């Protein structure tokens, strides 16, 4: 595992992108990506939770008994998600409604648990914070990439602004569940072939 | 909300399938769907846990959290309830139903982090279901999840030997196959609707 800050960020965002390379946390990656704005908010929320949960878990890693660490981690994550949920409901109620249960489902997002187990558990707090934030950014970028295509083809708009004009017929399939599956599958395909091409 | 529990039950299997319409429980769905046998066992375990935890979560939410005005803490409470019920049912099954324990075995602990379980609990709160409706929703979602994962396992066994582009092997083709299944399930929409 790399220990230099720059290396950590690069690994988390690009080479080991949580969604595309490790196939983690795809539940929400699929569910909220029909609009770019939703994806952005979701990505920010997840980045916040991953970053700070990694930081806190790393802070107390020396005092946490090994066999109850899962429970401790889950509680820290759940606490942070509650913070996000309350903030969203107070300052952005429409978005809170639109995301629905998926905000709460950040708790069971495998990315957070994965980073806690794989990195925060045996690295100092600052690096863990960085790693968590970078993983969150990697996740957000993938979400935005999927949402870009889905919103553009499904609504003819980007961030709610109409860009494709009057003549565009909405491709409804794109904003329905199958569209999300196809987009993610294609994205994984593209990244995998890129990687293999680079190696050969 | 005055939908009959039967409507909710069938809707959560076909039109509002946990995986194909709500994307919940994807992680284990992709990871443990390469064999029909194991997929079926995991599906059973999920259905079993969903049925119990949904009932428990409903009772705790409506009898303790709401009267005390502590709805904000529902995430923490739900996840603790789920984790402890999973642990408890593992012990009970191990003690009394040995054959079932060997079938479900390693899958039970995994289920704690399955988003479908927490998702059902959160949907139940948002849609304001009654107790009977929630149980119907929980069992139906579990069966729907099992249906989807067993079907996917069947597809994956077949495409194992198919000539697939190198980069698409593994997760890529699995997700696209799921997309095609979701497309087929759209055919059910309109029969019943519980959104």
Interface residues (C-beta under 8 A of the other chain):
Chain A: X23 X24 X25 X26 X27 X28 X30 X31 X71 X74 X75 X78 X79 X81 X82 X85 X86 X100 X101 X104 X105 X107 X108 X109 X110 X113 X173 X176 X177 X178 X179 X180 X181 X182 X184 X185 X186 X188 X189 X190 X191 X192 X193 X196
Chain B: X20 X21 X22 X23 X24 X25 X26 X27 X30 X31 X72 X73 X74 X75 X76 X78 X79 X83 X113 X114 X115 X117 X118 X119 X122 X123 X126 X165 X166 X167 X168 X171 X172 X173 X175 X176 X178 X179 X180 X182 X183 X186
